[in-house]
Amino acid sequence: MSRRAEEDPLQIGGVILAAGEARRFGAQKLLAPLDGRPLLQHVIDAANASSLEEIVVVLGADAEAVAAGVQPGRARLVRNDHYASGMASSLQAGLRALDSRNHAALVLLGDMPRVTANLIGDLVARGKDSRATAVISVWRGRRSPPVVLHKSLWPAAFALRGDTGMREVLGPRADVLELTVTDDLGSLEDIDTPEDHSRLRVGNDAPIASRHSDPRPSAQ
């Protein structure tokens, strides 16, 4: 590696995946209210308040309604017309939308409203300091998004098909760093059903630790 490459600061952009059809929820869950804001708005706000260089939000199902229901701030909304084919196409759309100067992407899910700017900042810092191939969150003993993907992994992401993420790609690699998500960094509980949403709303006044439930394994 050249001296110039070593000194070149790592730039990390954010990709928020928000294109799913929310079939288990029975409605467009990303607009479901929580603390006076749509679920997706929580994730956008955390990303906007973080050290990410740029943010793109990938929309798909109900794209017009979702776009009208959130305030993107410095984030850019992009549309994945192939969202029905699964998560892989949305990840690819987000990576393509990022500025080419980014050396890595931090991928978030739009249905994790308790992700915080501090967690995003810690992931970004670990990605920049280590220049690791990937930095992945670990919550309650399980790997989960958000995850930092170095650009060297993007070809593998572009080869994915269907409703799959990066789990199989990252699983066997020894060069993936893990960041344990403690309560002070937030919660990685995702909202899949009305029951998930009701539980999170009921527990709003309780400490984060008491609101945790075992998360559904998610594709990274």
N, C-alpha and C positions, 0 to 999 in steps of 0.2 A: 504494500500500500504506500502510495506517495505521501510526502509530508503534507501536501495540500489537502489530500483526502483525509488525513488524520486530523487536520485542524478544522476541516469543514464542519460547522455545527449541524447536528442532526435535527431535521425538521420533521415533526410528526403531525399529520392531519387526522381529523376525526371523521368516522363514518358511523352514522346512526341508522340502523336497519329498522324501517317502519313501514314495510310494504305488505305485511301478512294479511290474510283474510279473516283472522280471528274467529274461526269456525267454532271453537270450543266456548268462546265468550257469547256468541249469539248476536253480537252487534259490533260496531267499530270500537274496540276497547281502548284504542289510543286516545280517544276523545272522552273516555269516562272520567268523571271528576274525582280529584283527590286534593284535599286542602285548597279548594277553590281554583285549581288548575287542571287541565287535561293531563292524563298520565304522560303522554309524550312531551308535554311542555316541561315537566320536571327534568327529563333527560336533556332536552335542548338547553334549559337554563344552566344545568350543571356543566355541560360542555362549553357553553358561552363564557362561563365564569372561570374556565380553566386555562391552562397554558398551551392548549392546542393551537397550532398555526392557523388552521382553518377547519371548518366543519361542514360536512354535507349530510343531509337527511334524505334517505332514499324512501320515496313513497311509491305505493302501488295500488292496492285495493282502496277504494274510496278516496283516491288521491286528492280530488278537488275539495271534498269535505274536510279532510284532514288538514290540507294546506290552509283552508279558511279558518280552521279552528285553533291554530297555534300562531304564536308570534316568533318567527325564526331568529330575530336579532341578527347577529353576524353570520348565522348559519345559512347555507344555500340549500334550497329544496330541489331535488332532482327526481325524475320519475322513471321507474322501471316498468316498462310496458309488458315485460315477460314475468312479472311477479308470480303468476299462477304456476309457473314451473318449479318454484321453490326458492328457498333461501339463497342458494348458490348464485342465482342470477342477480339478486339484490346486492350481495356482497361485491360481485363483479362490477355492477353499475356504480357503486360507491367508490371503489378503487379507481375506476376509469375517470370519475369526476374530480378526483384530487389533482392538485397542481403537481406537475412532474418534478418539482423541486423537493417534494416531500420524500424522505428516505424511509418512512414507515407510516403505517396507519394504525390508529387506535379504533377498534371496532366495538360499538356499543349496541345494545338492543333497546328499542323504543318502549318496551313494556317492563323495564326495570326502573321504576320511578324513584327508588331510594339510592341510586348511584349519586355520588357527590363529586363536587369539583376537586376536593382533596384527594379522593381516590384516583380520579383521572390524572391529577398532578403527580401523584406518586408513581403511577404507571409510566407516564411520560418521562419523568426524571430517571426512572430505572432503565427505560429504553434508551435514553440518550447517554447515560453514564456507562452502561454496559455494552451498547451497540449489539445487544443479543439478537438472535434470529427471531425470538418471540418472548414476550413477557405476558404471562397469563394470570388472571385472578384465581385465587383459591378461597372458597367460602364454605365454611362448615365441612371441610375435608374434600370438597369437590372442585375440580377445575370448571371455570365458568367465564363467559364474557363479563366485563370488558377484557380485551386482549390486544396487545401491540404486535403487529405483524411487520417485520422488516421487509423491505422491497424484494429481497431475494426469495421470499416465500410467495410473492404475488403470482408467479406463473402457476404454482400449485393451486392457488385459489381460482385462477381462471380456468383450470382444468376440471373443476368440480361441476357436477350436474345434479339437478333435482333439489330436494329439500335437505341438503347436507351442508355442514359447516367445515371448520378446519380441525375438528377433533381427531380424525384419523390421520391427518397430515402431521399434527403436532405430537400425537401420542408416543410414537417410537423415537422421537428425537431427543438427544441428550443435551442439546444446546438451548433448551427452553427454560427460562427463568420463571419462578413462581412468586407471586406477591400475595401473602395472606391478608384477607380483608377482615379487619377487626371492626368491632361495633362502632368505634369512633370514625371509621371511614365510610360507614353506611351499611346497606343491606343489598344483596343481590337476588332477593326474591322477585320472581317475575310473575306477571299477572296473566293467567291463562283462562280463568273461569270467573263468573260472577261471584263465586264463593271466595276466590282469592282476593277479589276487589273488596268485598264486604269485610273480610278479615283485616285487611290493611286499613280500611277506613275506621273500623271499630277500635283498632289498636293505636290510633294516631296519638293518643295522650299517654301511651305507655312507653317505657324505655325501648329502644330499638331491640335490645337483646330479647325482651319478652315477646316481641312480635315475630321472631324468626320461626319459620317452619322449614322442613327439609325441602330444598329446591328440586324441581324437576330437572334432570340432566339436560342441558342445553347444548346445541351445536355451537362450537366456537369458530 
